[in-house]
Amino acid sequence: MAENEPRSAQDPSQLAENLLQQLQENFQALTDKLTLRMEEMGEHIDDMLLKVTDLMAQAGIENTNEDPMH
């Protein structure tokens, strides 16, 4: 290969490896972010369920669910 050719043309296997590494890092970052968001959403849902249960108790409505967290 000529000296003035781009680096990617000289080593396609290294380019592919670098691209796969970037994809893996981006996928891991996205997975971490989604996991955190899902955990936060679960906490919000649990809080809302407890508040609804409390409101039902204040209103004198019997809760047919024994465990408000399930």
CHARMM internal coordinates of N, CA and C (Angstrom, degrees):
IC EDIT
DIST 1 N 1 CA 1.4388
DIST 1 CA 1 C 1.5182
ANGL 1 N 1 CA 1 C 109.52
DIST 1 C 2 N 1.2897
ANGL 1 CA 1 C 2 N 115.18
DIHE 1 N 1 CA 1 C 2 N 147.34
DIST 2 N 2 CA 1.4669
ANGL 1 C 2 N 2 CA 120.34
DIHE 1 CA 1 C 2 N 2 CA -177.71
DIST 2 CA 2 C 1.5227
ANGL 2 N 2 CA 2 C 110.14
DIHE 1 C 2 N 2 CA 2 C -74.76
DIST 2 C 3 N 1.2988
ANGL 2 CA 2 C 3 N 116.29
DIHE 2 N 2 CA 2 C 3 N 152.47
DIST 3 N 3 CA 1.4572
ANGL 2 C 3 N 3 CA 122.46
DIHE 2 CA 2 C 3 N 3 CA -178.50
DIST 3 CA 3 C 1.5261
ANGL 3 N 3 CA 3 C 112.43
DIHE 2 C 3 N 3 CA 3 C -65.26
DIST 3 C 4 N 1.3433
ANGL 3 CA 3 C 4 N 118.52
DIHE 3 N 3 CA 3 C 4 N -27.13
DIST 4 N 4 CA 1.4598
ANGL 3 C 4 N 4 CA 120.16
DIHE 3 CA 3 C 4 N 4 CA -176.84
DIST 4 CA 4 C 1.5275
ANGL 4 N 4 CA 4 C 112.93
DIHE 3 C 4 N 4 CA 4 C -89.41
DIST 4 C 5 N 1.3250
ANGL 4 CA 4 C 5 N 119.31
DIHE 4 N 4 CA 4 C 5 N 3.75
DIST 5 N 5 CA 1.4505
ANGL 4 C 5 N 5 CA 122.13
DIHE 4 CA 4 C 5 N 5 CA 177.00
DIST 5 CA 5 C 1.5305
ANGL 5 N 5 CA 5 C 109.49
DIHE 4 C 5 N 5 CA 5 C -74.94
DIST 5 C 6 N 1.3328
ANGL 5 CA 5 C 6 N 116.33
DIHE 5 N 5 CA 5 C 6 N 147.94
DIST 6 N 6 CA 1.4736
ANGL 5 C 6 N 6 CA 118.62
DIHE 5 CA 5 C 6 N 6 CA 178.32
DIST 6 CA 6 C 1.5226
ANGL 6 N 6 CA 6 C 111.68
DIHE 5 C 6 N 6 CA 6 C -60.48
DIST 6 C 7 N 1.3020
ANGL 6 CA 6 C 7 N 115.51
DIHE 6 N 6 CA 6 C 7 N 152.96
DIST 7 N 7 CA 1.4735
ANGL 6 C 7 N 7 CA 121.56
DIHE 6 CA 6 C 7 N 7 CA -178.49
DIST 7 CA 7 C 1.5324
ANGL 7 N 7 CA 7 C 110.93
DIHE 6 C 7 N 7 CA 7 C -57.81
DIST 7 C 8 N 1.3503
ANGL 7 CA 7 C 8 N 117.41
DIHE 7 N 7 CA 7 C 8 N -39.05
DIST 8 N 8 CA 1.4546
ANGL 7 C 8 N 8 CA 120.49
DIHE 7 CA 7 C 8 N 8 CA -177.81
DIST 8 CA 8 C 1.5236
ANGL 8 N 8 CA 8 C 111.48
DIHE 7 C 8 N 8 CA 8 C -63.50
DIST 8 C 9 N 1.3249
ANGL 8 CA 8 C 9 N 117.93
DIHE 8 N 8 CA 8 C 9 N -31.05
DIST 9 N 9 CA 1.4599
ANGL 8 C 9 N 9 CA 120.49
DIHE 8 CA 8 C 9 N 9 CA 178.85
DIST 9 CA 9 C 1.5267
ANGL 9 N 9 CA 9 C 110.47
DIHE 8 C 9 N 9 CA 9 C -73.84
DIST 9 C 10 N 1.3092
ANGL 9 CA 9 C 10 N 117.45
DIHE 9 N 9 CA 9 C 10 N -24.23
DIST 10 N 10 CA 1.4542
ANGL 9 C 10 N 10 CA 121.67
DIHE 9 CA 9 C 10 N 10 CA -179.21
DIST 10 CA 10 C 1.5336
ANGL 10 N 10 CA 10 C 111.94
DIHE 9 C 10 N 10 CA 10 C -80.48
DIST 10 C 11 N 1.3137
ANGL 10 CA 10 C 11 N 117.53
DIHE 10 N 10 CA 10 C 11 N -29.28
DIST 11 N 11 CA 1.4692
ANGL 10 C 11 N 11 CA 119.32
DIHE 10 CA 10 C 11 N 11 CA -174.67
DIST 11 CA 11 C 1.5323
ANGL 11 N 11 CA 11 C 110.61
DIHE 10 C 11 N 11 CA 11 C -142.07
DIST 11 C 12 N 1.3135
ANGL 11 CA 11 C 12 N 118.27
DIHE 11 N 11 CA 11 C 12 N 76.15
DIST 12 N 12 CA 1.4720
ANGL 11 C 12 N 12 CA 120.29
DIHE 11 CA 11 C 12 N 12 CA -178.12
DIST 12 CA 12 C 1.5283
ANGL 12 N 12 CA 12 C 113.23
DIHE 11 C 12 N 12 CA 12 C -65.59
DIST 12 C 13 N 1.3213
ANGL 12 CA 12 C 13 N 117.93
DIHE 12 N 12 CA 12 C 13 N -30.11
DIST 13 N 13 CA 1.4638
ANGL 12 C 13 N 13 CA 118.79
DIHE 12 CA 12 C 13 N 13 CA 178.81
DIST 13 CA 13 C 1.5282
ANGL 13 N 13 CA 13 C 110.98
DIHE 12 C 13 N 13 CA 13 C -67.39
DIST 13 C 14 N 1.3212
ANGL 13 CA 13 C 14 N 117.56
DIHE 13 N 13 CA 13 C 14 N -37.55
DIST 14 N 14 CA 1.4705
ANGL 13 C 14 N 14 CA 121.10
DIHE 13 CA 13 C 14 N 14 CA 177.31
DIST 14 CA 14 C 1.5332
ANGL 14 N 14 CA 14 C 110.08
DIHE 13 C 14 N 14 CA 14 C -68.25
DIST 14 C 15 N 1.3234
ANGL 14 CA 14 C 15 N 116.75
DIHE 14 N 14 CA 14 C 15 N -39.72
DIST 15 N 15 CA 1.4604
ANGL 14 C 15 N 15 CA 121.17
DIHE 14 CA 14 C 15 N 15 CA 177.49
DIST 15 CA 15 C 1.5333
ANGL 15 N 15 CA 15 C 109.81
DIHE 14 C 15 N 15 CA 15 C -61.07
DIST 15 C 16 N 1.3210
ANGL 15 CA 15 C 16 N 116.80
DIHE 15 N 15 CA 15 C 16 N -45.40
DIST 16 N 16 CA 1.4620
ANGL 15 C 16 N 16 CA 121.36
DIHE 15 CA 15 C 16 N 16 CA 179.05
DIST 16 CA 16 C 1.5303
ANGL 16 N 16 CA 16 C 110.76
DIHE 15 C 16 N 16 CA 16 C -62.69
DIST 16 C 17 N 1.3131
ANGL 16 CA 16 C 17 N 116.85
DIHE 16 N 16 CA 16 C 17 N -42.63
DIST 17 N 17 CA 1.4583
ANGL 16 C 17 N 17 CA 121.09
DIHE 16 CA 16 C 17 N 17 CA 179.73
DIST 17 CA 17 C 1.5259
ANGL 17 N 17 CA 17 C 110.60
DIHE 16 C 17 N 17 CA 17 C -63.59
DIST 17 C 18 N 1.3319
ANGL 17 CA 17 C 18 N 116.85
DIHE 17 N 17 CA 17 C 18 N -42.87
DIST 18 N 18 CA 1.4659
ANGL 17 C 18 N 18 CA 120.92
DIHE 17 CA 17 C 18 N 18 CA 178.54
DIST 18 CA 18 C 1.5333
ANGL 18 N 18 CA 18 C 110.87
DIHE 17 C 18 N 18 CA 18 C -63.70
DIST 18 C 19 N 1.3153
ANGL 18 CA 18 C 19 N 116.31
DIHE 18 N 18 CA 18 C 19 N -41.79
DIST 19 N 19 CA 1.4579
ANGL 18 C 19 N 19 CA 121.28
DIHE 18 CA 18 C 19 N 19 CA 179.18
DIST 19 CA 19 C 1.5338
ANGL 19 N 19 CA 19 C 110.74
DIHE 18 C 19 N 19 CA 19 C -63.30
DIST 19 C 20 N 1.3171
ANGL 19 CA 19 C 20 N 116.42
DIHE 19 N 19 CA 19 C 20 N -44.66
DIST 20 N 20 CA 1.4710
ANGL 19 C 20 N 20 CA 120.21
DIHE 19 CA 19 C 20 N 20 CA 178.18
DIST 20 CA 20 C 1.5270
ANGL 20 N 20 CA 20 C 111.26
DIHE 19 C 20 N 20 CA 20 C -63.26
DIST 20 C 21 N 1.3195
ANGL 20 CA 20 C 21 N 116.78
DIHE 20 N 20 CA 20 C 21 N -37.85
DIST 21 N 21 CA 1.4705
ANGL 20 C 21 N 21 CA 120.52
DIHE 20 CA 20 C 21 N 21 CA 178.54
DIST 21 CA 21 C 1.5290
ANGL 21 N 21 CA 21 C 109.81
DIHE 20 C 21 N 21 CA 21 C -65.02
DIST 21 C 22 N 1.3277
ANGL 21 CA 21 C 22 N 117.26
DIHE 21 N 21 CA 21 C 22 N -43.17
DIST 22 N 22 CA 1.4638
ANGL 21 C 22 N 22 CA 120.69
DIHE 21 CA 21 C 22 N 22 CA 177.98
DIST 22 CA 22 C 1.5289
ANGL 22 N 22 CA 22 C 110.82
DIHE 21 C 22 N 22 CA 22 C -62.88
DIST 22 C 23 N 1.3237
ANGL 22 CA 22 C 23 N 116.53
DIHE 22 N 22 CA 22 C 23 N -43.30
DIST 23 N 23 CA 1.4619
ANGL 22 C 23 N 23 CA 120.61
DIHE 22 CA 22 C 23 N 23 CA 178.66
DIST 23 CA 23 C 1.5291
ANGL 23 N 23 CA 23 C 110.98
DIHE 22 C 23 N 23 CA 23 C -61.17
DIST 23 C 24 N 1.3215
ANGL 23 CA 23 C 24 N 115.94
DIHE 23 N 23 CA 23 C 24 N -42.58
DIST 24 N 24 CA 1.4637
ANGL 23 C 24 N 24 CA 120.03
DIHE 23 CA 23 C 24 N 24 CA 179.43
DIST 24 CA 24 C 1.5245
ANGL 24 N 24 CA 24 C 110.78
DIHE 23 C 24 N 24 CA 24 C -63.68
DIST 24 C 25 N 1.3341
ANGL 24 CA 24 C 25 N 117.47
DIHE 24 N 24 CA 24 C 25 N -42.69
DIST 25 N 25 CA 1.4614
ANGL 24 C 25 N 25 CA 120.93
DIHE 24 CA 24 C 25 N 25 CA 179.36
DIST 25 CA 25 C 1.5263
ANGL 25 N 25 CA 25 C 110.92
DIHE 24 C 25 N 25 CA 25 C -64.92
DIST 25 C 26 N 1.3274
ANGL 25 CA 25 C 26 N 116.46
DIHE 25 N 25 CA 25 C 26 N -42.63
DIST 26 N 26 CA 1.4633
ANGL 25 C 26 N 26 CA 120.16
DIHE 25 CA 25 C 26 N 26 CA 178.74
DIST 26 CA 26 C 1.5218
ANGL 26 N 26 CA 26 C 111.35
DIHE 25 C 26 N 26 CA 26 C -65.49
DIST 26 C 27 N 1.3290
ANGL 26 CA 26 C 27 N 116.67
DIHE 26 N 26 CA 26 C 27 N -41.10
DIST 27 N 27 CA 1.4610
ANGL 26 C 27 N 27 CA 120.91
DIHE 26 CA 26 C 27 N 27 CA 178.35
DIST 27 CA 27 C 1.5257
ANGL 27 N 27 CA 27 C 110.67
DIHE 26 C 27 N 27 CA 27 C -63.76
DIST 27 C 28 N 1.3280
ANGL 27 CA 27 C 28 N 117.47
DIHE 27 N 27 CA 27 C 28 N -41.78
DIST 28 N 28 CA 1.4628
ANGL 27 C 28 N 28 CA 120.95
DIHE 27 CA 27 C 28 N 28 CA 179.28
DIST 28 CA 28 C 1.5221
ANGL 28 N 28 CA 28 C 110.56
DIHE 27 C 28 N 28 CA 28 C -64.52
DIST 28 C 29 N 1.3270
ANGL 28 CA 28 C 29 N 117.58
DIHE 28 N 28 CA 28 C 29 N -42.37
DIST 29 N 29 CA 1.4637
ANGL 28 C 29 N 29 CA 121.12
DIHE 28 CA 28 C 29 N 29 CA 178.80
DIST 29 CA 29 C 1.5261
ANGL 29 N 29 CA 29 C 110.35
DIHE 28 C 29 N 29 CA 29 C -62.46
DIST 29 C 30 N 1.3225
ANGL 29 CA 29 C 30 N 116.75
DIHE 29 N 29 CA 29 C 30 N -42.52
DIST 30 N 30 CA 1.4623
ANGL 29 C 30 N 30 CA 120.98
DIHE 29 CA 29 C 30 N 30 CA 178.63
DIST 30 CA 30 C 1.5248
ANGL 30 N 30 CA 30 C 110.91
DIHE 29 C 30 N 30 CA 30 C -65.76
DIST 30 C 31 N 1.3182
ANGL 30 CA 30 C 31 N 117.22
DIHE 30 N 30 CA 30 C 31 N -42.13
DIST 31 N 31 CA 1.4633
ANGL 30 C 31 N 31 CA 121.62
DIHE 30 CA 30 C 31 N 31 CA 177.90
DIST 31 CA 31 C 1.5287
ANGL 31 N 31 CA 31 C 110.53
DIHE 30 C 31 N 31 CA 31 C -60.86
DIST 31 C 32 N 1.3215
ANGL 31 CA 31 C 32 N 116.72
DIHE 31 N 31 CA 31 C 32 N -44.68
DIST 32 N 32 CA 1.4686
ANGL 31 C 32 N 32 CA 120.72
DIHE 31 CA 31 C 32 N 32 CA 178.73
DIST 32 CA 32 C 1.5266
ANGL 32 N 32 CA 32 C 111.06
DIHE 31 C 32 N 32 CA 32 C -61.21
DIST 32 C 33 N 1.3302
ANGL 32 CA 32 C 33 N 116.19
DIHE 32 N 32 CA 32 C 33 N -43.40
DIST 33 N 33 CA 1.4619
ANGL 32 C 33 N 33 CA 120.88
DIHE 32 CA 32 C 33 N 33 CA -179.22
DIST 33 CA 33 C 1.5301
ANGL 33 N 33 CA 33 C 110.74
DIHE 32 C 33 N 33 CA 33 C -65.15
DIST 33 C 34 N 1.3247
ANGL 33 CA 33 C 34 N 116.96
DIHE 33 N 33 CA 33 C 34 N -43.62
DIST 34 N 34 CA 1.4641
ANGL 33 C 34 N 34 CA 120.44
DIHE 33 CA 33 C 34 N 34 CA 178.74
DIST 34 CA 34 C 1.5219
ANGL 34 N 34 CA 34 C 111.75
DIHE 33 C 34 N 34 CA 34 C -64.56
DIST 34 C 35 N 1.3177
ANGL 34 CA 34 C 35 N 116.70
DIHE 34 N 34 CA 34 C 35 N -40.57
DIST 35 N 35 CA 1.4621
ANGL 34 C 35 N 35 CA 120.90
DIHE 34 CA 34 C 35 N 35 CA 178.59
DIST 35 CA 35 C 1.5217
ANGL 35 N 35 CA 35 C 110.45
DIHE 34 C 35 N 35 CA 35 C -61.47
DIST 35 C 36 N 1.3219
ANGL 35 CA 35 C 36 N 116.99
DIHE 35 N 35 CA 35 C 36 N -44.62
DIST 36 N 36 CA 1.4617
ANGL 35 C 36 N 36 CA 121.28
DIHE 35 CA 35 C 36 N 36 CA 178.52
DIST 36 CA 36 C 1.5204
ANGL 36 N 36 CA 36 C 110.63
DIHE 35 C 36 N 36 CA 36 C -61.96
DIST 36 C 37 N 1.3182
ANGL 36 CA 36 C 37 N 117.22
DIHE 36 N 36 CA 36 C 37 N -44.73
DIST 37 N 37 CA 1.4684
ANGL 36 C 37 N 37 CA 121.00
DIHE 36 CA 36 C 37 N 37 CA 179.39
DIST 37 CA 37 C 1.5236
ANGL 37 N 37 CA 37 C 111.22
DIHE 36 C 37 N 37 CA 37 C -62.68
DIST 37 C 38 N 1.3200
ANGL 37 CA 37 C 38 N 117.26
DIHE 37 N 37 CA 37 C 38 N -40.37
DIST 38 N 38 CA 1.4681
ANGL 37 C 38 N 38 CA 120.51
DIHE 37 CA 37 C 38 N 38 CA 179.69
DIST 38 CA 38 C 1.5231
ANGL 38 N 38 CA 38 C 110.69
DIHE 37 C 38 N 38 CA 38 C -66.20
DIST 38 C 39 N 1.3343
ANGL 38 CA 38 C 39 N 117.08
DIHE 38 N 38 CA 38 C 39 N -39.24
DIST 39 N 39 CA 1.4602
ANGL 38 C 39 N 39 CA 120.55
DIHE 38 CA 38 C 39 N 39 CA 177.53
DIST 39 CA 39 C 1.5254
ANGL 39 N 39 CA 39 C 110.62
DIHE 38 C 39 N 39 CA 39 C -64.57
DIST 39 C 40 N 1.3435
ANGL 39 CA 39 C 40 N 116.46
DIHE 39 N 39 CA 39 C 40 N -42.22
DIST 40 N 40 CA 1.4589
ANGL 39 C 40 N 40 CA 120.60
DIHE 39 CA 39 C 40 N 40 CA 177.78
DIST 40 CA 40 C 1.5300
ANGL 40 N 40 CA 40 C 110.58
DIHE 39 C 40 N 40 CA 40 C -62.97
DIST 40 C 41 N 1.3230
ANGL 40 CA 40 C 41 N 116.73
DIHE 40 N 40 CA 40 C 41 N -42.35
DIST 41 N 41 CA 1.4582
ANGL 40 C 41 N 41 CA 120.94
DIHE 40 CA 40 C 41 N 41 CA 179.31
DIST 41 CA 41 C 1.5266
ANGL 41 N 41 CA 41 C 110.39
DIHE 40 C 41 N 41 CA 41 C -63.34
DIST 41 C 42 N 1.3154
ANGL 41 CA 41 C 42 N 117.13
DIHE 41 N 41 CA 41 C 42 N -41.22
DIST 42 N 42 CA 1.4583
ANGL 41 C 42 N 42 CA 121.03
DIHE 41 CA 41 C 42 N 42 CA 178.20
DIST 42 CA 42 C 1.5243
ANGL 42 N 42 CA 42 C 111.08
DIHE 41 C 42 N 42 CA 42 C -61.62
DIST 42 C 43 N 1.3351
ANGL 42 CA 42 C 43 N 117.17
DIHE 42 N 42 CA 42 C 43 N -40.90
DIST 43 N 43 CA 1.4609
ANGL 42 C 43 N 43 CA 120.87
DIHE 42 CA 42 C 43 N 43 CA 177.75
DIST 43 CA 43 C 1.5220
ANGL 43 N 43 CA 43 C 110.82
DIHE 42 C 43 N 43 CA 43 C -64.04
DIST 43 C 44 N 1.3368
ANGL 43 CA 43 C 44 N 117.20
DIHE 43 N 43 CA 43 C 44 N -41.34
DIST 44 N 44 CA 1.4589
ANGL 43 C 44 N 44 CA 120.82
DIHE 43 CA 43 C 44 N 44 CA 178.47
DIST 44 CA 44 C 1.5296
ANGL 44 N 44 CA 44 C 110.98
DIHE 43 C 44 N 44 CA 44 C -64.01
DIST 44 C 45 N 1.3119
ANGL 44 CA 44 C 45 N 116.71
DIHE 44 N 44 CA 44 C 45 N -41.13
DIST 45 N 45 CA 1.4674
ANGL 44 C 45 N 45 CA 120.55
DIHE 44 CA 44 C 45 N 45 CA 179.11
DIST 45 CA 45 C 1.5246
ANGL 45 N 45 CA 45 C 110.12
DIHE 44 C 45 N 45 CA 45 C -64.56
DIST 45 C 46 N 1.3327
ANGL 45 CA 45 C 46 N 117.00
DIHE 45 N 45 CA 45 C 46 N -43.01
DIST 46 N 46 CA 1.4686
ANGL 45 C 46 N 46 CA 120.21
DIHE 45 CA 45 C 46 N 46 CA 177.89
DIST 46 CA 46 C 1.5240
ANGL 46 N 46 CA 46 C 110.65
DIHE 45 C 46 N 46 CA 46 C -60.98
DIST 46 C 47 N 1.3415
ANGL 46 CA 46 C 47 N 117.25
DIHE 46 N 46 CA 46 C 47 N -43.25
DIST 47 N 47 CA 1.4653
ANGL 46 C 47 N 47 CA 121.24
DIHE 46 CA 46 C 47 N 47 CA 178.12
DIST 47 CA 47 C 1.5260
ANGL 47 N 47 CA 47 C 111.10
DIHE 46 C 47 N 47 CA 47 C -62.01
DIST 47 C 48 N 1.3140
ANGL 47 CA 47 C 48 N 116.75
DIHE 47 N 47 CA 47 C 48 N -43.73
DIST 48 N 48 CA 1.4636
ANGL 47 C 48 N 48 CA 120.51
DIHE 47 CA 47 C 48 N 48 CA 179.56
DIST 48 CA 48 C 1.5204
ANGL 48 N 48 CA 48 C 110.77
DIHE 47 C 48 N 48 CA 48 C -63.23
DIST 48 C 49 N 1.3168
ANGL 48 CA 48 C 49 N 117.09
DIHE 48 N 48 CA 48 C 49 N -41.66
DIST 49 N 49 CA 1.4655
ANGL 48 C 49 N 49 CA 120.86
DIHE 48 CA 48 C 49 N 49 CA 179.56
DIST 49 CA 49 C 1.5206
ANGL 49 N 49 CA 49 C 110.90
DIHE 48 C 49 N 49 CA 49 C -61.97
DIST 49 C 50 N 1.3306
ANGL 49 CA 49 C 50 N 117.00
DIHE 49 N 49 CA 49 C 50 N -42.17
DIST 50 N 50 CA 1.4628
ANGL 49 C 50 N 50 CA 120.17
DIHE 49 CA 49 C 50 N 50 CA 177.89
DIST 50 CA 50 C 1.5283
ANGL 50 N 50 CA 50 C 110.96
DIHE 49 C 50 N 50 CA 50 C -64.06
DIST 50 C 51 N 1.3240
ANGL 50 CA 50 C 51 N 116.95
DIHE 50 N 50 CA 50 C 51 N -40.41
DIST 51 N 51 CA 1.4635
ANGL 50 C 51 N 51 CA 120.46
DIHE 50 CA 50 C 51 N 51 CA 179.24
DIST 51 CA 51 C 1.5218
ANGL 51 N 51 CA 51 C 111.34
DIHE 50 C 51 N 51 CA 51 C -66.29
DIST 51 C 52 N 1.3188
ANGL 51 CA 51 C 52 N 117.00
DIHE 51 N 51 CA 51 C 52 N -41.57
DIST 52 N 52 CA 1.4665
ANGL 51 C 52 N 52 CA 120.26
DIHE 51 CA 51 C 52 N 52 CA 177.25
DIST 52 CA 52 C 1.5229
ANGL 52 N 52 CA 52 C 110.07
DIHE 51 C 52 N 52 CA 52 C -63.45
DIST 52 C 53 N 1.3086
ANGL 52 CA 52 C 53 N 117.44
DIHE 52 N 52 CA 52 C 53 N -41.61
DIST 53 N 53 CA 1.4611
ANGL 52 C 53 N 53 CA 121.64
DIHE 52 CA 52 C 53 N 53 CA 178.29
DIST 53 CA 53 C 1.5233
ANGL 53 N 53 CA 53 C 110.30
DIHE 52 C 53 N 53 CA 53 C -61.68
DIST 53 C 54 N 1.3387
ANGL 53 CA 53 C 54 N 116.48
DIHE 53 N 53 CA 53 C 54 N -43.89
DIST 54 N 54 CA 1.4689
ANGL 53 C 54 N 54 CA 120.17
DIHE 53 CA 53 C 54 N 54 CA 177.32
DIST 54 CA 54 C 1.5262
ANGL 54 N 54 CA 54 C 111.31
DIHE 53 C 54 N 54 CA 54 C -62.07
DIST 54 C 55 N 1.3179
ANGL 54 CA 54 C 55 N 117.28
DIHE 54 N 54 CA 54 C 55 N -43.85
DIST 55 N 55 CA 1.4658
ANGL 54 C 55 N 55 CA 121.01
DIHE 54 CA 54 C 55 N 55 CA 178.89
DIST 55 CA 55 C 1.5226
ANGL 55 N 55 CA 55 C 111.58
DIHE 54 C 55 N 55 CA 55 C -62.68
DIST 55 C 56 N 1.3288
ANGL 55 CA 55 C 56 N 115.40
DIHE 55 N 55 CA 55 C 56 N -39.91
DIST 56 N 56 CA 1.4614
ANGL 55 C 56 N 56 CA 119.29
DIHE 55 CA 55 C 56 N 56 CA 177.77
DIST 56 CA 56 C 1.5286
ANGL 56 N 56 CA 56 C 110.28
DIHE 55 C 56 N 56 CA 56 C -63.13
DIST 56 C 57 N 1.3258
ANGL 56 CA 56 C 57 N 116.70
DIHE 56 N 56 CA 56 C 57 N -41.55
DIST 57 N 57 CA 1.4653
ANGL 56 C 57 N 57 CA 120.52
DIHE 56 CA 56 C 57 N 57 CA 179.27
DIST 57 CA 57 C 1.5295
ANGL 57 N 57 CA 57 C 110.30
DIHE 56 C 57 N 57 CA 57 C -64.56
DIST 57 C 58 N 1.3314
ANGL 57 CA 57 C 58 N 117.77
DIHE 57 N 57 CA 57 C 58 N -41.01
DIST 58 N 58 CA 1.4632
ANGL 57 C 58 N 58 CA 121.46
DIHE 57 CA 57 C 58 N 58 CA 178.48
DIST 58 CA 58 C 1.5231
ANGL 58 N 58 CA 58 C 111.14
DIHE 57 C 58 N 58 CA 58 C -64.89
DIST 58 C 59 N 1.3143
ANGL 58 CA 58 C 59 N 116.74
DIHE 58 N 58 CA 58 C 59 N -33.21
DIST 59 N 59 CA 1.4675
ANGL 58 C 59 N 59 CA 121.16
DIHE 58 CA 58 C 59 N 59 CA -179.60
DIST 59 CA 59 C 1.5196
ANGL 59 N 59 CA 59 C 111.78
DIHE 58 C 59 N 59 CA 59 C -83.34
DIST 59 C 60 N 1.3140
ANGL 59 CA 59 C 60 N 117.46
DIHE 59 N 59 CA 59 C 60 N -6.39
DIST 60 N 60 CA 1.4543
ANGL 59 C 60 N 60 CA 121.23
DIHE 59 CA 59 C 60 N 60 CA 179.47
DIST 60 CA 60 C 1.5158
ANGL 60 N 60 CA 60 C 113.29
DIHE 59 C 60 N 60 CA 60 C 80.85
DIST 60 C 61 N 1.3152
ANGL 60 CA 60 C 61 N 116.99
DIHE 60 N 60 CA 60 C 61 N 19.36
DIST 61 N 61 CA 1.4599
ANGL 60 C 61 N 61 CA 121.43
DIHE 60 CA 60 C 61 N 61 CA 178.37
DIST 61 CA 61 C 1.5169
ANGL 61 N 61 CA 61 C 107.97
DIHE 60 C 61 N 61 CA 61 C -90.98
DIST 61 C 62 N 1.3288
ANGL 61 CA 61 C 62 N 115.64
DIHE 61 N 61 CA 61 C 62 N 127.95
DIST 62 N 62 CA 1.4617
ANGL 61 C 62 N 62 CA 119.63
DIHE 61 CA 61 C 62 N 62 CA -179.24
DIST 62 CA 62 C 1.5082
ANGL 62 N 62 CA 62 C 110.57
DIHE 61 C 62 N 62 CA 62 C -73.63
DIST 62 C 63 N 1.3154
ANGL 62 CA 62 C 63 N 116.71
DIHE 62 N 62 CA 62 C 63 N 133.35
DIST 63 N 63 CA 1.4561
ANGL 62 C 63 N 63 CA 122.85
DIHE 62 CA 62 C 63 N 63 CA 177.53
DIST 63 CA 63 C 1.5235
ANGL 63 N 63 CA 63 C 108.09
DIHE 62 C 63 N 63 CA 63 C -86.26
DIST 63 C 64 N 1.3075
ANGL 63 CA 63 C 64 N 116.94
DIHE 63 N 63 CA 63 C 64 N 117.52
DIST 64 N 64 CA 1.4647
ANGL 63 C 64 N 64 CA 120.48
DIHE 63 CA 63 C 64 N 64 CA -179.14
DIST 64 CA 64 C 1.5205
ANGL 64 N 64 CA 64 C 111.75
DIHE 63 C 64 N 64 CA 64 C -79.56
DIST 64 C 65 N 1.3119
ANGL 64 CA 64 C 65 N 117.18
DIHE 64 N 64 CA 64 C 65 N -10.83
DIST 65 N 65 CA 1.4604
ANGL 64 C 65 N 65 CA 121.94
DIHE 64 CA 64 C 65 N 65 CA 178.96
DIST 65 CA 65 C 1.5237
ANGL 65 N 65 CA 65 C 108.45
DIHE 64 C 65 N 65 CA 65 C -95.46
DIST 65 C 66 N 1.3276
ANGL 65 CA 65 C 66 N 117.10
DIHE 65 N 65 CA 65 C 66 N 118.95
DIST 66 N 66 CA 1.4573
ANGL 65 C 66 N 66 CA 121.66
DIHE 65 CA 65 C 66 N 66 CA -177.38
DIST 66 CA 66 C 1.5332
ANGL 66 N 66 CA 66 C 112.95
DIHE 65 C 66 N 66 CA 66 C -62.39
DIST 66 C 67 N 1.3436
ANGL 66 CA 66 C 67 N 116.54
DIHE 66 N 66 CA 66 C 67 N -41.36
DIST 67 N 67 CA 1.4616
ANGL 66 C 67 N 67 CA 122.47
DIHE 66 CA 66 C 67 N 67 CA -177.22
DIST 67 CA 67 C 1.5254
ANGL 67 N 67 CA 67 C 108.53
DIHE 66 C 67 N 67 CA 67 C -113.39
DIST 67 C 68 N 1.3368
ANGL 67 CA 67 C 68 N 118.52
DIHE 67 N 67 CA 67 C 68 N 109.14
DIST 68 N 68 CA 1.4659
ANGL 67 C 68 N 68 CA 120.26
DIHE 67 CA 67 C 68 N 68 CA -175.97
DIST 68 CA 68 C 1.5333
ANGL 68 N 68 CA 68 C 113.10
DIHE 67 C 68 N 68 CA 68 C -67.26
DIST 68 C 69 N 1.3227
ANGL 68 CA 68 C 69 N 118.26
DIHE 68 N 68 CA 68 C 69 N -10.29
DIST 69 N 69 CA 1.4561
ANGL 68 C 69 N 69 CA 120.64
DIHE 68 CA 68 C 69 N 69 CA -179.45
DIST 69 CA 69 C 1.5256
ANGL 69 N 69 CA 69 C 111.90
DIHE 68 C 69 N 69 CA 69 C -91.56
DIST 69 C 70 N 1.3384
ANGL 69 CA 69 C 70 N 118.92
DIHE 69 N 69 CA 69 C 70 N -0.93
DIST 70 N 70 CA 1.4714
ANGL 69 C 70 N 70 CA 121.67
DIHE 69 CA 69 C 70 N 70 CA -179.88
DIST 70 CA 70 C 1.4951
ANGL 70 N 70 CA 70 C 110.25
DIHE 69 C 70 N 70 CA 70 C -134.22
END
COOR INIT
IC SEED 1 N 1 CA 1 C
IC BUILD
